[in-house]
Amino acid sequence: MPVAVKAQKLNDQIDSLIMTVISDKRGPGGAFMIVQKGKVIYQKAFGKANLELDVNLSTESVFQLGSMTKQFTAVAVLLLEQQGKLKVSDPISKYIPDYPAGDKITIHHLLTHTSGIKDFTKMKTLADIAQKEMTPKMMVDFFKNEPVDFAPGERFDYNNSGYVLLGYLIELVSGDTYANFIQQHIFDRLGMDHSYYASDKKVIYNRAYGYQKKANGYVNKTAISFSVPFASGALMSTLGDLLKWQNALSHNKLLNTTETQLAFSRYKLNNGELFNYGYGWHIKESGGLPVRTHGGSIFGFKSMGVYVPDEDIYVVGLTNCDCNSPTLLTENIARMIITETLKSK
């Protein structure tokens, strides 16, 4: 089969896969990108960026990332380690002396979701602060005295509080705000000109508006203060900027080999059992190949990125309605590309 025909066939297959999830052309939608060996082989947007103004999403639309933010927070911590300003083996009491049992919880535990501290998103009192302007210290104080779920290192349990704490540590150690640190040390350095610490006030060109689906149709997303998710989920970006990010990680533009290795290793619990998470990434397998994945979900938005290091394949999906999840979609597309790649070898 000629290459052009084969590419078109693959394109059509991907289109129809996406349209089974994002079926309402007049509703909110998503933007998707597939990159192989640094070359974009598919990039398309579906649905609306703004329902009221009837504006279509484009491949340049800016989406909230939700928990994909954790990758940036983890890399920021590793940048500080690289600069000799902290060690991932440090107990958090070294930086926050009054943190309960802070001498037993290390930065490593926070990065790997094995700290056992209470996840603030599961606290009933969250509604009381969801729309308040919180400082990082106020956020930490909000959950720090809650009973812990387990002893540090006992098990893996996905945890947003750990990454809020990491954001606070980044501020304490660097002497700068988390937003500024990410801006200067990551976004500016990589030319990620359309990535931001989220804001509902700031005028953001090409912003995708977030929606939720209720029984009687779409509604604008529930408003929250971005100071609440903070370093666990408050960044915004585009497909193009996320490609710059992925390329920087693959080519050690930010981190040296040792620190990069730390981010993408699997770790062990106290009992010696391996779990599938590094620092800010799930480390899994797909189609028999190792993959690094992470998704995100925040009112009105969902995101998912899958990277296949052996074949240098990167697949990203960003949506602007919590009703459209790109998670399985992105993983299925990655599996499809892996299969095609291995077939043609």
N, C-alpha and C positions, 0 to 999 in steps of 0.2 A: 504493500500500500504506500503511495507517495506520502512524503513527510507532511505536506500541507493538508492532505485529506485526513491523515491520521490525527493531526493536531486539531482539525475542525471537529472530528468525531469525539475526541476527548473533551473539547470545549462544550459541545452539545450535551455530553453525559454529565459534565459538572453543572452546567446550567440547570438541567432537569433535576439533579440531586438537590440543588439549592432551592429550586422553586417548589419542591415538595414541602419544604419547611417554611419558606417565605412565599406564600401563595397569593397574598393580597397585594396586588400591584398598587392599589390606592392607599394602602396602609403604611406604617413604618416598615423598614426593611433591614438591609445590611450591606456591608461591603466585604469582598473576599479577594484574596490574593494568593497565588501559588508561585513560588520562586524555586528554581533549580539551578544549582551551581552559580548563584548570584544573578541569574537572568529571570526576569518576570515572565512566566509562561501563561499566566491567566490573571486578569484583574478586572473586576466588574462590580457594579453597585446595583441594588434592587430596591424598589420601594421609595418612600418619601423621607426627606430630612426634616420637613416641617409640614404637618397636616393642614394647619390653619392657612398657611401661605401657599400650599400646594407646590412645594419645592422638592425636586427629586434629590435623592442621595447621589453623591458622586464618589469616585475612588479617592477624592481629596478630602472627603468629609472628616471632621474631627469628632471622635467618639470618646465617651468616658470608658476607661479600661477596667474599672473595678479592681479585682484582685491581681490582674496582670501587673499592677503597681508593685507587687511584692518582689518581682524580679529586679526592679530598679532599686528598691530598698536594700535587697541582699547585696547587689553589686556595689552600692554606696558603702555598705559596711566593709566589704572586701577591699574597696579603694582605701578606706581609712586604715585597714590592716596593712595594706601595701605601703602606706605612708608611715607605718610604724606608730600609729596613734592608738591602736587597740589590738587585742588579739581575740579571736573567736572563742578561745578557751577561757577568757576572763569571766569571772562571776559578775553578775550585774550590780552586786553590792559595791564593786569598785567605783562605779559611776553614780549609783543611787543608793547611798548608805542605808537609808531607812526602808528599803524595799523588803517586804516580808519574805524570809528565807532566801533573800537575794544572794547569800553566799553559796547556795546550792544550785542556783539557776545560772547557767552560763549563756553567753551570746549564742553559742552553738545550739543550745536548747531552743532559743527563741527562733532562730533561723529555720530549724527543722520541725517546728510544731511539736516538740517533745517536752515542753516546759511544765505542762500540767496546770498552768494558771487559767483562770476562768476566761472564756471567750466572751467579750462584752456584748457581742451580737446576740448572745443567748440570755442576756439579763433582762428581766421584766421591766426594769427601770430605764431601759434604753430610750423609750419614748419620751421620757422627761428631758433628755438632753439632745435628742436627734436634731433639733433645729437651733440649738444654742451655739454661739461662737465659743469653742473650747480651746484652751491652750494645750499643748502636748502634756504638760504636767497635770492639768485638770483631767485629761483623759486617763492618764495613768492612775491618778488618785481615784477615779471613778470605779476601776475594777481591782485595784491592788489588794484590798482587804477582803475580797471574796474568798470563800473556801476553795482550795485547789482541787482539781479533779483527780490528780494522781501525782506521785513523786517524779521529779525531773528525770527524763530518760526511760521511764517505765513503759510508755507507749507513744505512738504517733496519733495525734488528734488535731486536725486542722484548726488553726487558732488565729483569729484576727488581733487579739490583744498583744500577742508576741510581736507582731509587726508594728503595732502602734508604739510599743516599748522601744523597738529598734529605731524608729523615727526619732523618738525622744533622745536616745543614746547618740544618734548621729548629730543632733543639735548640741548636746552637751560636749561631745568630743571635738566637733569641728568649730564650735563657737559661732555657727551660722544657722539660719533656719533650714529645715528640711527642704522646703521649696527652693530656696536659693542654692543649696548644695547640689540638688538634682539638676537644676537649671545650669549651673556653672560647670560642674564636673562631668555631666552626662549630655544633656541636651545641646548646650553650646559647643562642647568639644566634638560632637558627632554631626553637627549641622541639623539637628532635629528641630527645625524652625516652626513646626506646627504641633509641638507637644507642650503641655502646660500642666501646672498644678491647677486642678479644676476650680472654676469659679462660675457662679450663675450671674454675677454682676458684670464681669469683664466682657467687652465686646470681642467675641472670638469668631474670626472670619471662617466661613464654611462649617460652623457648628451644626452637628446633628442634634435635634431636640429629642429628649427621651420620653417614651410613652409606656403606659401600662394598659392591659386589656381587661376590661370589666364585662359583666354580663350584658350591659347595654352598649358596648363598643369601647373605643380607645379613649383614654383620658391622659392629660399631661402627668408626667411622673410626680410622685410624692417628693416634696422638697426636703432636702436634708442639708445640714451644714457640713461642708467638706472637711471641716476641722475634726469631725467625729471619725470617719474612716481613716483620714490622715495617711500615714505611711503604709497602711494596709490596703488602701483602695481609692486614693484621690487623684490619680493622674489621668490625663487625656492625651490622645495621640491619633495618628492617621496610619493607613497601610504603609505609605512610603517611609514614614519615620520609623515604623517598627522594623522595616527592612534594614534601614541604617543601623538600628540597634542590634539586630541579629547578626549582620555582617561584622559589626565591631566586636561582638562576642566571639564569633568564629575566627577572627583574625587577630585576636589579642590586642585590639586597639586601646582598650581601657585597662584590662587586667593582664598581669603576666601569666605565664602558663600555670604556675603553682596555684595562684588564687582562682584561676578559671577552673582548674581541676577540682578545687574545693566546692565550687558551686554545683558542679555536675557529677559529684560522687554520690553513691548511696551510702547510708550510714546505719549503724547498729544500735539497737535498744540495749538497755542494761543487761538483758538476758542473752545478748549476742545475736538476736534475730535481726536480719536486714529489713529495712522498710524502703518503700519506693519514693523517697523525696530527698532532694539535695538542699541547696540554699535558694529558695524561691522558684524551684521547678520540680514537677513530678518527673521521676526518671522511670520510664516504663519500656514496654516492647510493643511493636506493631509490625505485623507481617514478618515476624522473626528478626526484626532489626531494633536496636535501642532507639528510643525517642525521648525527647524532652518536651513536656507539655505544661501549659498552665492556662486556666480560664479565669474569668472574672464575672461578677454579677453585682450590680448596684442599681438602685431604683431607676428603671427606664432603659437600662443597657445590659448587654451581655457580651463577653469577648472570649476568644480562644486562640491560642497559638500552639502549633505543633512543629517541632524541628527534628529532622532525621539526620544526625551527624554523618553517618556513613555515606549517604547519597547526596548530602548537602541540599536537602529539600526543606522548604519552610512554607507552611500553610497557615494563614491567619483569617479569622472571621470576626467581624465586629458588627453588632446589631443595636438598633435603637428602640427596642421594645423588649421588656422581659418576657414577652409572649413568644419570641423567636430565639431559641437557644442555638448558638453555633457549635456547641461542644461536639456532639456526635457527628455532625455534618463535617466539621473540620477534620476530625479523626478519620472519617470514612474517605474523604477526599485524599488525605495523606496516604491511606492504605491503597487507594486506587493508583496514585502516582508511583508508589513503591512497586506495585505489581507490574505496571507498564514499564518502569525502568528496568526491573530485573528481567522481564520478558525480552526486552530489546538488547540485552547484553550478549 
